[in-house]
Amino acid sequence: MNHTTHEQYEAMRRHFRQDAERRGFTLAPEQERAVERLSRLAAELAAPSGLFRRSRPAPRNLYVWGPVGRGKSWLVDTFFAGLPIARKRRLHFHDFFRALHDGVARESRSHEAGHSAVDRAVDELLGDCRLLVFDEFHAHDAGDAMLVARLFGTLLDRRVTLVTTSNYPPAGLMPNPVYHHLFEPTIRRIEERMDVLDVSGPTDFRRLAAPGDGSRRFAQGARLADGAGFLPELSRPAPAEAVLVPGHHQELSARAVRGDLVWFGFDALCESATTVPDYLALAERFGTLVLDGVPPLAACTPDGRQRFANLVDVCCDRDIRLFLIGADPLAGLPEDAGLLRDQDRTASRLAMLRRADVAG
């Protein structure tokens, strides 16, 4: 390292230590290794950006994975905040993928030679971005598998350094055995072009949260056998309250809209053709979401289970107050490998909600 890059390396290590101290926890060995690797990446990104830099390869990409609660988001968020470069973007994968869908649809209407719609959409979304941080990368939806594959090919072929977090190792992406083989070329590309950083370990950092973290709106929601009497706004909707609510390029059938609250039946939101962009559109408009008629997920279709897991993810990530009325959704869930991966994250997030006489 030269003087400039060494200074950035040391500054990033201090930044991690100070933030951990402020939050009141000590880094586990797995986090220490991640801090070392991310600090070296910060040093590489601090190198001059002129003609000399353009003659060198971009720093290696990073794929940070581990179970829920292992501090992946904290690691990359702290890295991102402490990095003194302007050309950087940090995005939740759901948000980027929704924007990519829109961009591809728009760009497909033009016919610029030599560029695909995905290339042009990525150009529009990232501009001259030098570092892109994705949080919560996953690939479950077989319908989106090819677009995800094309996206990663486009990103890895650019002079953009990609850092992503995931709950799964690369080989665990697209876990459905019916479709997994379709994603294997992308998995190989990730393993070849990205440094895979495993932060699995025994420490669950959610148990070490700072006292102020309990004020999150998501954690103010609840799992209820019957919402009646729990809160005034959870009185059963009358048929006349039914209304269509804008989603993402479609209208969704809600049972009621009451100010900042929207109320849906489980079948309408999870057993119909809804998508993550629909849930993101709801999260942008409403602060509270009620999901009524929740069954045990074992009784749902595989797509219904996955949509429910995606909905919980969006509500947690966007800090939406979530009320689930009905059965315990995780009761009796089949323990096949693919569902277990989803169940770990979903169970972790549902555990943040209050329980009040959950049926089931």
C-alpha positions in Angstrom: 0.0 0.0 0.0 1.1 3.5 -0.6 0.6 6.3 2.0 -2.9 7.2 0.8 -4.3 3.7 0.6 -2.7 2.8 4.0 -4.4 5.8 5.6 -7.7 4.8 4.2 -7.2 1.2 5.4 -6.5 2.4 8.9 -9.3 4.9 8.8 -11.9 2.3 7.8 -10.7 -0.1 10.6 -11.1 2.7 13.2 -14.5 3.6 11.7 -15.7 0.0 12.3 -14.3 -0.2 15.8 -15.9 3.1 16.8 -19.3 2.2 15.4 -19.2 -1.2 17.2 -18.3 0.6 20.5 -21.1 3.1 20.0 -23.6 0.2 19.6 -22.2 -1.6 22.6 -20.9 -4.9 21.1 -17.6 -6.6 20.5 -17.0 -8.0 17.1 -17.0 -11.8 16.7 -14.1 -13.4 14.9 -16.2 -13.7 11.7 -16.9 -10.0 11.8 -13.2 -9.2 12.4 -12.3 -11.1 9.2 -15.0 -9.2 7.3 -13.7 -5.9 8.7 -10.2 -6.7 7.5 -11.4 -7.6 4.0 -13.7 -4.5 3.7 -10.9 -2.2 5.0 -8.6 -3.6 2.3 -11.3 -2.9 -0.2 -11.6 0.7 1.0 -7.9 1.1 0.5 -8.1 -0.3 -3.0 -11.0 2.1 -3.8 -8.9 5.0 -2.5 -6.4 4.6 -5.3 -6.2 7.5 -7.8 -9.0 7.5 -10.4 -7.1 8.9 -13.4 -5.8 7.3 -16.6 -3.4 5.0 -14.6 -6.4 3.6 -12.7 -8.3 2.8 -15.8 -5.4 0.6 -17.0 -5.8 -1.6 -13.9 -8.6 -4.0 -13.1 -11.3 -2.9 -10.7 -11.0 -4.2 -7.1 -12.4 -7.7 -6.6 -16.1 -7.9 -5.9 -17.4 -9.2 -2.6 -20.2 -11.6 -1.7 -20.9 -11.5 2.0 -23.2 -14.3 3.3 -24.4 -15.8 6.6 -27.6 -16.6 8.5 -29.9 -13.9 9.7 -28.6 -11.9 12.7 -24.9 -12.2 11.8 -24.4 -8.5 11.1 -24.1 -8.6 7.3 -26.1 -5.4 6.8 -24.3 -3.6 9.6 -20.9 -4.5 8.0 -21.7 -3.2 4.6 -23.6 -0.2 5.8 -20.7 0.8 8.0 -18.3 0.2 5.2 -20.4 2.3 2.8 -20.9 5.2 5.3 -17.1 5.4 6.0 -16.0 5.3 2.4 -15.0 8.9 1.2 -15.9 8.5 -2.4 -18.8 10.2 -4.2 -19.5 7.6 -6.9 -21.1 5.0 -4.7 -24.7 3.6 -4.5 -26.3 1.4 -1.8 -29.5 -0.2 -2.7 -31.8 -2.9 -1.3 -32.0 -5.6 -4.0 -35.8 -5.5 -4.0 -35.7 -1.8 -4.9 -33.0 -2.1 -7.6 -34.8 -5.1 -9.2 -38.1 -3.2 -9.3 -36.4 -0.3 -11.0 -34.6 -2.7 -13.4 -37.9 -4.3 -14.4 -39.3 -0.8 -15.2 -36.1 0.2 -17.0 -36.0 -3.0 -19.1 -39.6 -2.6 -20.1 -39.0 1.0 -21.1 -35.7 0.4 -22.9 -37.1 -2.7 -24.8 -39.2 -0.2 -26.8 -36.0 1.3 -28.3 -33.6 -0.6 -30.6 -30.1 0.8 -30.0 -27.7 -1.5 -31.8 -25.1 -3.3 -29.7 -26.8 -2.9 -26.4 -29.5 -5.0 -24.7 -32.4 -3.5 -22.8 -30.7 -4.7 -19.5 -27.4 -2.9 -20.4 -29.3 0.4 -21.1 -31.4 0.1 -18.0 -28.3 -0.5 -15.8 -26.6 2.5 -17.5 -29.6 4.7 -16.6 -29.8 3.4 -13.0 -26.1 3.5 -12.1 -24.5 6.2 -14.3 -20.8 6.4 -13.5 -21.2 4.6 -10.2 -17.8 3.1 -9.1 -19.1 1.0 -6.1 -22.5 -0.7 -5.8 -23.7 -2.2 -2.6 -26.6 -4.6 -2.7 -28.3 -5.7 0.5 -30.4 -9.0 0.8 -29.6 -10.5 -2.6 -31.5 -13.7 -3.3 -33.0 -15.6 -6.2 -36.2 -17.5 -5.6 -38.5 -16.6 -8.4 -38.0 -18.8 -11.4 -39.6 -16.2 -13.6 -37.0 -13.6 -12.7 -34.0 -16.0 -12.8 -32.9 -15.1 -16.3 -33.2 -11.4 -15.6 -31.1 -11.8 -12.4 -28.6 -13.8 -14.4 -28.4 -11.1 -17.1 -28.1 -8.4 -14.5 -25.1 -10.1 -12.8 -23.4 -10.7 -16.1 -23.8 -7.0 -16.9 -22.5 -5.8 -13.5 -19.6 -8.1 -13.4 -18.4 -7.1 -16.9 -18.3 -3.4 -15.9 -15.7 -1.5 -14.0 -18.0 -1.3 -11.0 -17.0 -3.0 -7.8 -20.0 -4.9 -6.4 -20.5 -5.8 -2.8 -23.6 -7.8 -1.9 -25.0 -9.5 1.2 -27.1 -12.6 1.2 -28.5 -15.2 3.6 -27.3 -17.9 1.3 -24.0 -19.1 -0.1 -23.9 -18.8 -3.9 -24.7 -22.5 -4.3 -27.8 -22.0 -2.2 -29.4 -19.4 -4.6 -32.5 -20.5 -6.5 -33.0 -23.4 -4.0 -36.0 -24.9 -5.8 -34.6 -28.1 -7.4 -36.9 -27.8 -10.4 -35.2 -24.5 -11.4 -31.8 -24.6 -9.7 -30.0 -25.9 -12.8 -31.1 -22.8 -14.7 -29.2 -20.6 -12.2 -26.0 -22.7 -12.0 -24.1 -20.7 -14.7 -24.7 -17.5 -12.7 -23.6 -19.3 -9.5 -20.4 -20.3 -11.2 -19.9 -16.7 -12.4 -20.4 -15.3 -8.9 -17.9 -17.8 -7.5 -15.3 -17.0 -10.2 -15.7 -13.2 -10.1 -16.5 -12.4 -6.5 -14.6 -13.2 -3.2 -17.1 -15.1 -1.1 -17.0 -14.0 2.5 -18.7 -16.3 5.0 -19.7 -14.5 8.2 -21.5 -17.5 9.7 -20.9 -17.9 13.4 -22.6 -18.5 16.8 -23.2 -14.9 17.7 -26.7 -13.6 16.9 -26.2 -9.8 16.8 -29.9 -9.1 17.0 -29.7 -10.1 20.7 -27.1 -7.4 21.2 -29.2 -4.5 19.7 -28.9 -1.1 21.3 -31.8 -0.1 23.5 -33.1 2.4 21.1 -33.6 -0.2 18.4 -36.9 -1.3 20.0 -38.6 1.9 18.7 -38.8 0.4 15.2 -42.3 0.6 13.8 -42.2 -3.0 12.4 -41.7 -4.3 16.0 -44.8 -2.5 17.1 -46.9 -4.9 15.0 -48.4 -8.1 16.3 -49.5 -11.7 15.5 -53.2 -12.1 16.5 -55.7 -14.9 16.5 -58.4 -12.2 16.2 -57.8 -8.5 15.9 -61.0 -7.4 17.5 -60.4 -5.4 20.6 -56.6 -5.3 20.2 -56.6 -1.8 18.7 -59.6 0.3 17.6 -58.3 0.4 14.0 -58.3 -3.4 13.8 -62.1 -3.7 13.9 -63.3 -5.9 11.0 -63.8 -4.0 7.7 -67.4 -3.8 6.4 -68.0 -4.9 2.8 -68.5 -1.3 1.8 -64.9 -0.5 2.7 -63.5 -2.7 0.0 -61.3 -0.7 -2.4 -58.8 -1.1 -5.2 -55.3 0.1 -4.2 -52.6 0.9 -6.8 -49.7 -1.6 -6.7 -47.0 -1.9 -9.3 -48.6 -1.8 -12.7 -51.8 -3.4 -11.3 -54.6 -2.7 -8.8 -54.8 -4.8 -5.6 -58.1 -5.7 -3.8 -57.9 -4.3 -0.3 -60.6 -4.9 2.4 -60.1 -1.4 3.7 -58.0 1.8 3.7 -58.1 3.8 6.9 -55.7 6.7 6.6 -52.2 5.3 6.9 -53.5 1.7 7.3 -54.3 -0.8 4.5 -56.1 -4.1 5.2 -55.8 -7.1 2.9 -56.9 -10.7 3.0 -54.2 -13.3 2.8 -55.6 -14.8 -0.4 -55.7 -11.4 -2.2 -52.1 -10.5 -1.3 -50.3 -13.8 -1.2 -52.2 -16.4 -3.2 -52.8 -14.1 -6.2 -50.3 -12.9 -8.8 -48.6 -10.2 -6.7 -44.9 -9.4 -6.7 -42.3 -7.7 -4.5 -42.7 -4.5 -6.5 -46.4 -4.5 -5.5 -45.4 -4.7 -1.8 -42.8 -2.0 -2.2 -45.5 0.3 -3.8 -47.7 -0.4 -0.7 -44.8 0.4 1.6 -44.3 3.8 0.0 -47.9 4.8 0.7 -48.9 3.1 3.9 -47.3 2.9 7.4 -49.4 0.0 8.7 -50.4 -3.2 6.8 -53.0 -5.7 8.2 -53.0 -9.2 6.7 -56.2 -11.1 7.7 -57.0 -14.8 7.3 -53.4 -15.9 7.7 -53.4 -19.7 7.5 -50.6 -22.1 8.5 -48.1 -21.8 5.6 -48.1 -25.5 5.4 -51.6 -25.3 3.9 -50.5 -22.7 1.3 -49.1 -23.2 -2.2 -45.3 -22.9 -2.5 -45.8 -19.5 -4.3 -48.1 -18.3 -1.5 -45.5 -19.2 1.1 -42.8 -17.3 -0.9 -45.0 -14.3 -1.4 -45.7 -14.2 2.4 -42.0 -14.4 3.1 -41.3 -11.6 0.6 -44.1 -9.4 2.2 -42.6 -9.9 5.7 -39.2 -9.0 4.3 -40.5 -5.7 2.7 -42.4 -4.7 5.8 -39.4 -5.3 8.0 -36.9 -3.6 5.7 -39.2 -0.6 5.1 -40.1 -0.5 8.8 -43.9 -0.9 8.2 -46.1 -1.8 11.2 -47.4 -5.3 10.3 -50.4 -7.1 11.9 -51.0 -10.7 11.0 -54.5 -12.0 12.0 -55.2 -15.7 12.0 -53.1 -18.9 12.6 -49.5 -19.2 13.5 -48.0 -19.1 9.9 -45.0 -21.3 10.7 -47.0 -24.1 12.5 -46.3 -27.4 10.8 -44.3 -26.0 7.9 -42.7 -28.8 5.9 -39.0 -29.1 6.5 -37.6 -29.5 3.0 -34.3 -27.8 2.3 -35.7 -24.9 0.3 -38.4 -24.0 2.8 -36.0 -24.2 5.7 -33.8 -21.5 4.2 -36.8 -19.2 3.9 -38.2 -20.2 7.3 -35.0 -19.1 9.1 -35.3 -15.5 7.9 -39.1 -15.3 8.1 -39.2 -16.8 11.6 -36.5 -14.4 12.8 -38.6 -11.4 11.5 -41.9 -12.7 12.8 -40.3 -13.2 16.3 -40.0 -9.4 16.4 -43.8 -9.0 16.4 -45.8 -9.2 19.6 -47.9 -12.3 20.0 -51.5 -12.1 21.4 -53.4 -15.4 21.5 -52.1 -16.7 18.2 -54.3 -19.5 17.0 -53.1 -22.6 15.6 
